[in-house]
């Protein structure tokens, strides 16, 4: 009998209360000794915060991400085939959603291994939920281009698609480019287009506001050094 591949969510903010996670997570941690994680140090700290009685030194960690080798993925699947459980964790939030892990999940499906996603916070869904924008039709685009001219072209295209499809457009940005992308948005987008700014959701510095581009132009916003999610919806008036 094969093991189970658990997709384990972690808090999306350093300030988030661990107690807000479901009890299922603690139960899974007690029956799992192998973990595929984005950051080993973060994963060890998270597990210890759930239950200090878990012996971290008895656990095996495999680091996954953009540079993880194919052999690492094969090793993880071999562990599952041998009958042992494996938990996947990203550094923050839900693994496999704008974070590493989806390739291992797909490999598990191909090997007829049971995949069990656990309930937890996803900053993308929380931003959409809290935006007040179209939650029936939406698209997530990850990071926009770093170069300003390419980023501005991308914003124009996303606004056009949003208008034509009545679709909310979601994208994320690093703490160091939040202000730059915000400035591009209010410069390029139509005045009636709605924009949600979501930063440090569930944390002490949370920002979650939806305004028209026109309203944003007359507002003052100071971005904390935290990742941000932007939600854009072009209105047909």
C-alpha positions, -999 to 999 in steps of 0.1 A, spaced: 0 0 0 14 34 -10 17 64 13 -4 96 10 8 128 -4 -4 156 19 -5 192 7 0 212 39 -8 249 40 12 272 62 4 307 75 7 334 48 20 360 72 46 358 99 21 374 123 -7 350 115 -20 329 143 -11 292 139 -42 282 159 -62 294 129 -51 263 110 -73 232 111 -67 204 136 -62 181 106 -28 196 100 -15 186 135 -28 150 130 -11 148 96 22 160 110 21 132 136 19 105 110 44 120 84 81 118 86 90 129 51 86 165 37 91 181 4 95 218 12 103 251 -3 125 262 26 137 236 52 143 261 79 108 276 76 93 241 75 111 230 106 100 261 125 64 256 114 63 220 124 78 229 158 52 257 163 24 232 158 37 206 183 70 210 202 69 173 210 76 163 174 113 153 171 125 174 141 157 155 139 138 123 130 123 139 100 136 139 64 133 170 43 137 174 5 140 209 -7 120 217 -38 117 247 -61 128 261 -94 163 245 -91 152 211 -76 166 182 -95 145 155 -113 162 129 -90 148 147 -60 112 144 -73 119 107 -81 131 101 -45 99 117 -31 77 94 -53 98 64 -43 92 72 -6 54 73 -13 55 40 -32 73 24 -3 43 32 19 54 63 37 35 96 38 50 128 24 39 163 32 45 192 8 49 227 22 56 260 5 72 288 25 39 305 30 3 296 20 -9 267 -2 16 246 -20 12 242 -57 -6 275 -61 19 301 -72 44 280 -52 64 248 -58 48 214 -56 25 209 -86 51 187 -105 53 163 -75 15 162 -73 13 154 -110 39 127 -106 19 112 -77 -12 111 -98 7 92 -125 18 67 -99 -17 62 -86 -8 77 -52 -35 93 -31 -32 131 -30 -48 149 0 -50 187 0 -56 202 34 -76 233 42 -56 265 47 -51 301 36 -43 310 0 -34 347 -3 -47 347 -39 -81 335 -29 -82 357 2 -74 387 -20 -102 378 -44 -126 372 -16 -119 405 0 -118 425 -33 -155 427 -40 -147 421 -77 -158 393 -100 -153 360 -82 -171 341 -109 -146 348 -137 -110 355 -128 -75 347 -140 -42 346 -121 -11 357 -139 17 353 -114 44 380 -116 43 407 -143 75 415 -163 103 432 -144 112 457 -172 89 487 -170 81 490 -207 72 453 -208 52 455 -176 32 485 -189 24 466 -220 13 436 -199 -10 459 -177 -26 473 -209 -33 438 -222 -47 426 -188 -70 456 -186 -82 450 -222 -89 413 -214 -107 422 -182 -129 446 -201 -137 422 -229 -143 392 -206 -157 409 -175 -129 390 -158 -109 399 -126 -72 398 -132 -49 388 -103 -11 392 -102 15 393 -74 46 413 -68 76 413 -45 80 438 -17 107 457 -36 85 464 -67 51 470 -51 53 508 -55 66 506 -90 38 484 -103 12 504 -84 25 536 -100 22 519 -135 -13 508 -128 -27 542 -118 -8 558 -147 -20 534 -174 -54 521 -165 -87 539 -172 -100 561 -144 -132 539 -138 -112 506 -137 -113 490 -102 -81 480 -84 -77 460 -52 -44 463 -33 -39 434 -9 -7 433 13 3 411 43 -32 395 45 -39 381 80 -9 400 93 -5 431 114 3 453 85 -26 441 63 -38 464 36 -70 454 17 -86 481 -2 -106 484 -35 -110 517 -53 -113 531 -88 -81 542 -104 -93 577 -101 -98 573 -64 -64 557 -60 -48 588 -77 -59 610 -48 -51 585 -21 -19 580 -2 -6 545 4 26 533 21 35 498 12 50 477 39 79 455 28 56 425 22 45 407 -10 14 422 -26 -15 409 -47 -33 432 -71 -68 425 -85 -79 445 -115 -114 447 -130 -122 470 -160 -158 481 -159 -182 485 -188 -200 518 -183 
